[in-house]
Amino acid sequence: MANSLTAFNEEFWAAEMQIILFKENVAIALANTEYRAQLARGDTLNKPYRSKPYAVDYTKGTDITVKDRSGTNDYLSVATAKVVPFYVDDIDKIQNKWDMAQKYAQDAQKLLNNILDQVIAGEYSHANSYIDAGDVGGSSGSGISLAVSTISQVFTAASRKLDLLNVPQAGRFALIGPRILEILRLYLAGKDTNFADIVGRNGKVMERFGFEIFYSNNLAYAASLAMATNPTADDTVTIAGVAFKFVATPTAAGDVDIGGDAATSVANLVAAINDTGTVGTTYIQLSDNNRWKLNNAGVVATNNTTSISIVAYGDIAVSETLTATADVWSSQLQHGLFGLKKATDLVLQKSPTVEFRLAEKRLGRYVYPWMLYGYKTFDDMKDCLVDVRVNASSW
């Protein structure tokens, strides 16, 4: 005989909910936001540039040939709106232990700020200069393999590229990720330096090598996966810890339908990664946690018929177990961004803001955290950025 007294057990609720970890933000510290006031309304910022001058020889007693000059308009459009919508019923508002509208709104604002960081970090693609392994003693065309012995060369090579284009010394920044920060800490260990073990609120770490160094785990990443051969059952592709499995009949979260040929399977995988296409047939939706991992990392896949390419943000690791030995990941690069502060213009016409609207025919509110922005590295500022290409294949 045994007593049954569990009905009398007391239960407790924690004072705070579990947290969601978001990436820290540095975009506002690096971007130029001075045009926000001028674009309180309207949708376009025009900023033309003129042709560059050059000198010619003059011979006494002969006519000078006048060279034509020209101008080209360059403009920034404020045309990108992002919203993180949700609904909270009044009954839940009354009965819930926490103010869930406030909690979800705080999460949404952090997410929107992370997107702005990705926008700035992604401007490496408009830099007129880059450094790779060839600039630090390795093979040109390859990503830099980070090491204590070469980390100072990364900064000096970036500085040289900026010097060659007459970029001012004052105001230079280096936006680095966790891997570069780790190597930098090892390099500076034991040296007489003011290196900051704690990263500041705006992401600033220290000043070194002529740069203000900022930390972000939101650096741009890119990679390609060859898929010329149609996958077989149970082949997998993993991105940022999220696994997709090819199967004949998708039934479990992350399953992807094997198509009749490689091109169809590629299309199905891209749809699964991007959360497009026919859910339940082409693929099975990921778990909420795995979908969050991809969304938080900004992962977007592109269909190249016999391959896929992805862009993402952060320290991304990828792998595959595809049957065909030639179908592997390649061109895995993370892009550090070095250059001159305020080289990229960011116009936040509507900063991340939360709006509450009554729901017609319901007892509750729709909550719309949203922002409206535009950004651009104008032509004259492209010389002021350097793309630092880091080898991410071993991650």
N, C-alpha and C positions, 0 to 999 in steps of 0.2 A: 504494500500500500504506500502511496506517495501523496503528499500534499500538493495542491494546485493553487498557489498563492500569487502567481505572476500578475493577476489583475490589480493587485495593490501596489505594484512597482511604480515609482515616480519617474517621470520623464522631464528632461530639461532641454531648453533651447539656448544655443549660443547667442551671445549678445550681438555678434556680427555674422553676416553671411560669409561664405568662402569667397575669396577674391578671384578676379580674372586678371592675368598678367598681360599688360600691354607694353609695347615698345615705347621707350622714351623719345621725346621729340627734339629736333634741332633745327627744323626748317626755318623758323622765324629768325634764328640767330644768324643764318647764312644768307638768306634771300633779301632782295631789295623790296620793301613794301611801301615805299614812299608815294607811289601813284594811287594808293587806295583812296585817298581823299578826292583826287581828281576824277576818279571813276565811281563816285557815289551813285551815279546813274550812267546810262549808256553801256555799250558792250565792247568797245574797241579802243585800244590805245595805239595810236600811230607813232612810229619813231623811225623816220627815214634815215638812211646813211648815204654819204657822199663818196664819190670815187676818190681814191688816194692820190696825192700829188707826187710828182717826181720831177727831177731837174734834167735839163738838156744843155748841151754845149751851145755857146753863142760865139759866132765869128764876126769880128768887127766889120762893119760895112755891109752886112747881109741881113736879109729879113728874118725875123723870128717866126718859126712855125708854131702857131698857137694850137695847143692841144685841147681837144674837147673834154669837157667835164660832164659828169652825169650824177644822177641821184636815183636811189631805189627805195621805195617805201617798205618798211618792215612794220608788222603790227602784232599786237597781242589781243586775243579775243577772250572775253570773259563769257565762257559758254559751257562750263562744266558744273553741273549740280549733282551733289551726292546727298542721299537721304537714307536714314536708318529707321523706318517706320515700325510702330507697334501700337497695340490697343490695350487699354487697361479698363476693366469694368468697375463701376462704382462699388459693387458688392465686394469685389476683391480688395478694393481700396479700403473698405471698412474692416474687412475680416482678416486681411493679411497682417502678419506681425511687422513686416517692413513696408516702407513706401516704395513699391516696386516700380512705379513710374519714374521716381527719382533715380533709383538704382540703374534701371535700363538706360535712362537718359545719360547718366554719367558714363556708362560703358560706351554708348554711341558717340559721345563727344570725343572720347579718347581714340576710338576707331577712326573718326574723321580726321583728327590731328595726325594719326599715323599715315593716313593716305597722303596728306600734304608733305610729310617727310619723304615718302616714296616718290612723289613728284619731283622734289628737288634732287634727290639722289639719282633719279633716272636721267638727269640732264648730262650725265657723262657722255651720252650718245651725241651731244652737240659740241663736245670739246674738240678744238682744232688740234690738240696734241694728245699723245698717249705715251705711257711707258709700259714695257713688258719685260720679259726675262732678258732680252737682248741689251737692256739698259743697265742691268745689274750683274753682268758677267755670264749670262746664260744664252740660250738660243733665241734669236729674234722670231717673233710670231707665236711664242709660247707664253703662257701666263707665268707670273713671278711665283716661284716656290719660296715661301717666307722662311727666313732663317735669321738668327741673331747676327750672323756675319755679314748679312746684306741689307738689314733693315735701314741703316743710315743711308745706303745708296739709293733706296727708294725715294727718300726725301730730297737728296741732292740731285737725283735725275729729274724729279718733278720740278725742282727749282730751276735747273738748267733749261728745261723746256719753256718755262715761263720767262726766264731771262732773255732767251733768244727772240721772244716776241715782245720785248720791252714792257712787260707787265710790271707795275710798281711793286717794290718790295713790301711796302706797308699794306697791311690788311690781308695778307695771304692766309689761307686756311687749309687744313687737311682733314677730310672727313674719313675716318677709319672705322673698321668693324672689329668684332671681338678677336679675330685671329691676329690682325696687325697689332691690336692693343696688347695681346698676350706677348708677342715677340718683342714689342717695344718695352714692356715691363722687364722682360728678361735682359734686354740690352742695357737698360738703365739701372739694373739692380746693383747696388753698391756704389754707384756713381754719385758724385756730389751734385744733386739736381733737385729742383723743386717739383719733381714729378708728383702728380696728384693720384693717390691711391683710390680716392673717391671721386667719381665723375660728377661734375657740377650739374645743377638743375637744367641748364641749357645745353648740356652735353659736352661742355668744355673740359678737357683733360689737363692741358698745360700748353706752354709755348716752348717750341724746340725746333731746331734746324731752320729757323726763320719762318715758321708757320704757327698759327694758333691751331692746336690739334683738338678736334671734336670727335666724340665717339657716337656711333649709332649702330644698332643691330638691324638696320633697315636699308643696308646698302643693296644696290641692284645686283642681280645674279642672272646668268643666262646659260643654257645648255641645250644640246641637241641629242635626240635618240633616234638611231637608224631603225627602221622597221620595214625592210624590203621583203621580208618573208612573213607569211601569215603565221601568227602565234598558234601554239597548240594549247590544249587544255592545261590549266593550272600555271601557265606562264604568268609572271608578275612584273609589274613596274611600280617602283616606290619613289615617291617624291615627298621630301620633308617629313618622313616617317609615316606617310599615308600610302597604303598598298592598294593597288588595283590588280584584280586577278581575272584573266581571260578564261571564260567557261562557255560551254555550248548553250547552256540555259541559265541565265543569271537569276539567282535566288537570294543571295546574301549581300549585305552592304559592301559596296566596292567591287562587286562582280561586273565584268564587261563582256558583252556578247562577242564571240568570235565570228567575224563576218565571213562571207564567201571568198574573200580575197584580202590581201594585206591592206589595200587602200581602204576598204570598208572597216577593217579592224582599227586602223589608225583613226578614222573618223569617229568610231565609237569611243575610243580611248580619249580623244580630245573632248568629246561631249561630256564624258564622265568627269574629266578634270575640271572643265569650265562650268559644269552643272547646266548644260543645255541639252537639246535633243529630247528624245523620248525616254523619260524615266520609267523604269519598270520593264522595259523591253530592251532598249539599247544598253542600259546599265541599271544597276540598283544604287539608289542614293546612299552616300556615305553616312556614317553616324554623325550626329551633331558635332561631336568633339573633333572628328577628322575633317569635316567640312570647315570648321572654325580654323584648324591648322592651316589649310590651304588659303582661306580668305585672309587670315591675319598676315600671311606671308605674301599676299598679292599674286599668287600663282596664276598665270594665264598661259594656256597652251595654244599653239598654232599648228594647223594641219598642213603638212608639206607633202602629202600623198604617200611617199615611201619613208617618211620620217616625221617626227614631231619636234618642235622647238618650244622651249618654255622660257618665260621671264618670271622673275620672282624677286623677293626682297628679304635679305637676311643671310645667315649662314646656312645655306641649303645643301642637304645631302641627297643624292639620288642613287638608285641601284636598279637592277633588272635581273630576271632569271629567264630571259627569252631563250628559246631552244636554238635558234640560229646564232652561231658564234659571231657572225658579222654584225648582228643587231645589238649595238652597245651604245652607252652614253659617250659623248665627246664634247669638246669645246666648252668645258665647264669653267666659267670665269665669274669671279666676283669683281665688281667695279668700284674701287675707291675713287673718291672725287677730291682733287686738290685744285686750288685756284685762288681767285680773288673774291673776298666777301662781296655780296650784293651783285655778283655777275649775272644772276638770274632774277628776273622780275617776277614777283608773286603778287597778284592783285586779289585780295580777299574781299569781294564785293559784299559777301555775307559770311562773316566768320561762323564757325560751328556754333549753332544756336538751337535751342529747343523751343518748339512751338506746340501748344496744346489746343486742340480743336474738339468741340463737342460732336459726339457721334449721333447723327439723326436716327431716331427710332431705337436708340440704345441708351442704357444708363451707364455712360462711361465716356472716355475721352480717347481720341486718337493722338498719339504723340509723334511728332515729326522732328527729330534732330536732323539738321541739314546745313549745307553750306553751298555757296556759289563762288567760283573762283576761275581765274585764268592765270597762265604762267608762260614765260618764254625767256630763253637766253637770246637776246638780240644779237645781230651779226657782229657788232663791235665788241661784244663780250665773249664770243666763242674762243678768242685767243687767250682769254683769262681763265680757262678751265683745262685741266689735265685728267684724262681717264687713266687710272692706275689699275692695270689688269692683273688680277691675282689668280693663280692656279687653284681651283677648288676641286680638282678631281680626286683628291685623297680624303675629302671630308666625309 
